Amino acid sequence: MAKPVLNVIIGSTRPGRVGPAIAQWFYEIAEAEGTFEVVLVDLVDYDLPIFNEPRQPVTKQYEFEYTKKWSATIARADALVFVIPEYNHSFNAATKNAIDYLHHEWKHKPVGIVSYGSMAMGVRAVQALKPIFAALRLIFSGEVTIPLPLVPVVDGVFSGNEVLNNGAKAIVRELTIMSPPLKQLRESGAF
Ligand SMILES: Cc1cc2nc3c(=O)[nH]c(=O)nc-3n(C[C@H](O)[C@H](O)[C@H](O)COP(=O)(O)O)c2cc1C
């Protein structure tokens, strides 16, 4: 039987970003759990402009190919993890923009957050993102917050530590538990 799909979304887009290294670390932990087909999704590959669809995403009537491609990627997922930086005490704008492009594709799916920043560890980014998940009926399933000055990316590689690795595993395990009932709910036609 096909495994459920877990999209690990790299939210930062700037040249020189550390997001891909942290997403790769999470990807490997999720792969090792063996419960999902894990897919790395890099916002850079979608090149979404500042939201410019003429109709509201709730209509699902998309004008542009990049939106259709982004919609197909998220529609395929049974679970999601956002890997996000903290920018100015919130999460970064490219992530919000990518979220705003879609509506139904997010609904009733379990979601985790891996955030990172300086000594505030990206906690404020997590807190800013949670109400948006609530608005879109994404079901929050845990977080890991990373203090980069203490646990840095070295030569493009992030290795975590025992606490962070266990936190990442806990997210994957919760997503594993939450995915089947939520899939059943989505397919029930109740919404
Ligand atoms: C525009 C900008 C704003 C930032 N604001 C914060 C902040 O408020 N809190 C924090 O802990 N780190 C902040 N940082 C540091 C970032 O968390 C750090 O540079 C991280 O590597 C950014 O992620 P990225 O490399 O994937 O882009 C900021 C970085 C940028 C580029």
Ligand as a Chemical Component Dictionary entry (heavy atoms), coordinates in Angstrom:
data_LIG
# 
_chem_comp.id                   LIG 
_chem_comp.type                 NON-POLYMER 
_chem_comp.pdbx_formal_charge   0 
_chem_comp.three_letter_code    LIG 
# 
loop_
_chem_comp_atom.comp_id 
_chem_comp_atom.atom_id 
_chem_comp_atom.alt_atom_id 
_chem_comp_atom.type_symbol 
_chem_comp_atom.charge 
_chem_comp_atom.model_Cartn_x 
_chem_comp_atom.model_Cartn_y 
_chem_comp_atom.model_Cartn_z 
_chem_comp_atom.pdbx_ordinal 
LIG C1  C1  C 0 15.073 39.982 7.315  1  
LIG C2  C2  C 0 15.581 39.197 8.482  2  
LIG C3  C3  C 0 15.033 39.404 9.725  3  
LIG C4  C4  C 0 15.458 38.633 10.804 4  
LIG N1  N1  N 0 14.838 38.784 12.003 5  
LIG C5  C5  C 0 15.119 37.895 13.009 6  
LIG C6  C6  C 0 14.368 37.910 14.196 7  
LIG O1  O1  O 0 13.456 38.688 14.381 8  
LIG N2  N2  N 0 14.660 36.999 15.141 9  
LIG C7  C7  C 0 15.664 36.081 14.994 10 
LIG O2  O2  O 0 15.860 35.275 15.875 11 
LIG N3  N3  N 0 16.413 36.058 13.877 12 
LIG C8  C8  C 0 16.151 36.941 12.879 13 
LIG N4  N4  N 0 16.874 36.915 11.728 14 
LIG C9  C9  C 0 17.973 35.964 11.639 15 
LIG C10 C10 C 0 17.504 34.715 10.916 16 
LIG O3  O3  O 0 16.705 33.895 11.734 17 
LIG C11 C11 C 0 18.692 33.937 10.388 18 
LIG O4  O4  O 0 19.434 34.807 9.556  19 
LIG C12 C12 C 0 18.278 32.741 9.579  20 
LIG O5  O5  O 0 19.428 32.155 9.042  21 
LIG C13 C13 C 0 17.351 33.145 8.453  22 
LIG O6  O6  O 0 16.881 32.014 7.770  23 
LIG P1  P1  P 0 17.328 31.716 6.262  24 
LIG O7  O7  O 0 18.857 31.653 6.308  25 
LIG O8  O8  O 0 16.733 30.394 5.916  26 
LIG O9  O9  O 0 16.849 32.865 5.433  27 
LIG C14 C14 C 0 16.492 37.680 10.645 28 
LIG C15 C15 C 0 17.054 37.513 9.366  29 
LIG C16 C16 C 0 16.605 38.240 8.306  30 
LIG C17 C17 C 0 17.197 37.987 6.934  31 
# 
loop_
_chem_comp_bond.comp_id 
_chem_comp_bond.atom_id_1 
_chem_comp_bond.atom_id_2 
_chem_comp_bond.value_order 
_chem_comp_bond.pdbx_ordinal 
LIG C1  C2  SING 1  
LIG C2  C3  SING 2  
LIG C2  C16 DOUB 3  
LIG C3  C4  DOUB 4  
LIG C4  N1  SING 5  
LIG C4  C14 SING 6  
LIG N1  C5  DOUB 7  
LIG C5  C6  SING 8  
LIG C5  C8  SING 9  
LIG C6  O1  DOUB 10 
LIG C6  N2  SING 11 
LIG N2  C7  SING 12 
LIG C7  O2  DOUB 13 
LIG C7  N3  SING 14 
LIG N3  C8  DOUB 15 
LIG C8  N4  SING 16 
LIG N4  C9  SING 17 
LIG N4  C14 SING 18 
LIG C9  C10 SING 19 
LIG C10 O3  SING 20 
LIG C10 C11 SING 21 
LIG C11 O4  SING 22 
LIG C11 C12 SING 23 
LIG C12 O5  SING 24 
LIG C12 C13 SING 25 
LIG C13 O6  SING 26 
LIG O6  P1  SING 27 
LIG P1  O7  DOUB 28 
LIG P1  O8  SING 29 
LIG P1  O9  SING 30 
LIG C14 C15 DOUB 31 
LIG C15 C16 SING 32 
LIG C16 C17 SING 33 
# 
